Amino acid sequence: MWFDMGFQLISIMVPVIFVIVLAVFILILVKGIGTWSKNNRSPRLTVDAVVAAKRAEVSHHHTAGGGAGACGGGVSSSTWYYVTFEVESGDRMELSVSGQDYGMMAEGDRGSLAFQGTRFLGFQRR
């Protein structure tokens, strides 16, 4: 009797969890496409700006198998780089940049910031 109830519960929960995971995946995909589309419709602007702040976000991923870890797994990491620019009006915007661009900028640098929506296009230091 308990076995039958447990089996019924699992047979209901597995499809529900699958639908939730699928819905979250579709939501993330739609949001990403929306941001990409909005950026493409935005004008390309070049403004005077100062590098106000920099930050890096590191994410560690544990992988199963194939690695040199004690349990046969491995660890990898991903780093995302962000720079906050302050424009003449005093407004600030944080943009995602490549590691190479991140390394070429220092807080306090002044120059011309080129961007399109939330997409960083470049920064020319003066």
Steps between C-alpha positions, in 0.01 A plus 500: 500500500774752595695395194203576271450846652872580464498384139194714424663804661819452297305444178331839558807691622739405216289657222426806719872558565577448131239762401637748755860455376384534139300817582801660675722415202250652255463811720878554509520449123218748429654758736839466327346539154304803622816669633689420178215642289469815715874562473485461122220760479685746726717772346877472517618778730842639582524715815770639727531278805716410799568146618335518843540138612600154385396159625541138401257219578647150521287187485643156584356189338553147628500241223453128527758267348791569272683731738797457727304538827489242777166365380581516129324836466643840423448863576475773241421865538353781294567869550276788393638852497301819564598867485292787638526818295394844616393745228504880512145522637607294803303193390672165536469186293653160554591312184636152447840508329754245377794402716735680261301826519475462878875469530562812290288726723574644843268681737521871429578461128329766287404452140229430245257219573322339206194288578173379353226443756667281762767378256855631551663593170826657612682754713770734369713643779615862478 
